[in-house]
Amino acid sequence: MQPQSPKKVYQDEWGDTSRIGYEDKPVYQPRKKTPSRQGNKFLGSLGSLLIVGALLWGTYLLTSNGFNTSALLKFPGPVHLAVVGVIVSLISRFV
């Protein structure tokens, strides 16, 4: 049977030897390196550009037509362009 090591005696600013509410300092651990972002940067930038372009185009259509939302949903319109931008951005994560 091993002899028990003597209990550590701690002294804080108030002269109390109890360590209630304190934790010992953790052992140094090196920072974990985050994995670099994977994916095609060009496609990601293209998707972002399409989304921003769709937002600007939609804003232009809304303000020039007196807030008529029917112009947004016509076929080659800003809603469709934004959807294409989202799809391209998602594809860029896996390519």
C-alpha positions in Angstrom: 0.0 0.0 0.0 1.3 3.4 -1.0 1.6 6.1 1.6 -0.8 9.0 1.2 0.8 12.2 0.0 0.3 15.1 2.4 -2.6 17.3 1.5 -1.6 20.5 -0.3 -2.0 23.6 1.9 -3.1 26.6 0.0 -2.9 30.2 1.3 -5.1 32.9 -0.3 -5.3 36.6 0.3 -7.7 36.3 3.2 -5.6 33.8 5.1 -8.0 31.0 4.5 -6.6 27.6 3.5 -9.7 26.3 1.8 -9.9 26.2 -2.0 -13.7 26.4 -2.4 -14.6 27.9 -5.7 -11.1 27.7 -7.1 -9.8 25.4 -9.8 -6.2 24.4 -10.4 -4.6 25.9 -13.5 -5.0 23.6 -16.5 -2.0 22.0 -18.1 -0.7 23.9 -21.2 -2.4 22.6 -24.3 -1.2 23.8 -27.7 -3.9 25.4 -29.9 -5.6 23.1 -32.3 -5.1 24.1 -35.9 -8.5 24.6 -37.6 -8.7 22.9 -41.0 -8.5 25.2 -43.9 -11.7 25.9 -45.8 -12.3 23.4 -48.5 -14.0 24.0 -51.7 -13.6 26.0 -54.9 -13.1 29.6 -54.1 -14.0 30.8 -57.6 -17.4 29.1 -57.5 -18.1 30.4 -54.0 -17.3 33.9 -55.1 -19.4 33.5 -58.2 -22.4 32.3 -56.1 -22.0 35.3 -53.7 -21.8 37.7 -56.7 -25.0 36.2 -58.1 -26.8 36.6 -54.8 -25.7 40.2 -54.3 -26.6 40.9 -58.0 -30.1 39.4 -57.5 -30.6 41.6 -54.3 -29.6 44.7 -56.2 -31.7 43.9 -59.2 -34.7 43.1 -57.0 -34.3 46.4 -55.2 -34.2 48.2 -58.5 -37.3 46.5 -59.8 -39.2 47.2 -56.5 -38.3 50.8 -56.4 -38.8 51.6 -60.1 -42.3 49.8 -60.3 -43.8 51.3 -57.2 -43.3 48.3 -55.1 -45.0 45.9 -57.5 -43.8 42.4 -56.6 -45.0 40.7 -59.8 -41.8 41.9 -61.6 -39.7 39.9 -59.2 -41.2 36.5 -60.1 -41.1 36.8 -63.9 -38.9 34.1 -65.3 -35.4 35.5 -65.8 -35.8 37.5 -62.6 -33.9 38.3 -59.4 -35.6 35.5 -57.4 -34.3 32.9 -59.9 -30.9 34.4 -60.0 -30.7 34.3 -56.2 -31.7 30.6 -56.2 -29.0 29.9 -58.8 -26.5 31.8 -56.6 -27.4 29.7 -53.6 -27.1 26.5 -55.5 -23.7 27.5 -56.9 -22.5 28.4 -53.4 -23.6 25.1 -52.1 -21.9 23.2 -54.9 -18.7 25.1 -54.4 -18.4 23.7 -50.9 -18.2 20.1 -52.2 -16.1 20.7 -55.4 
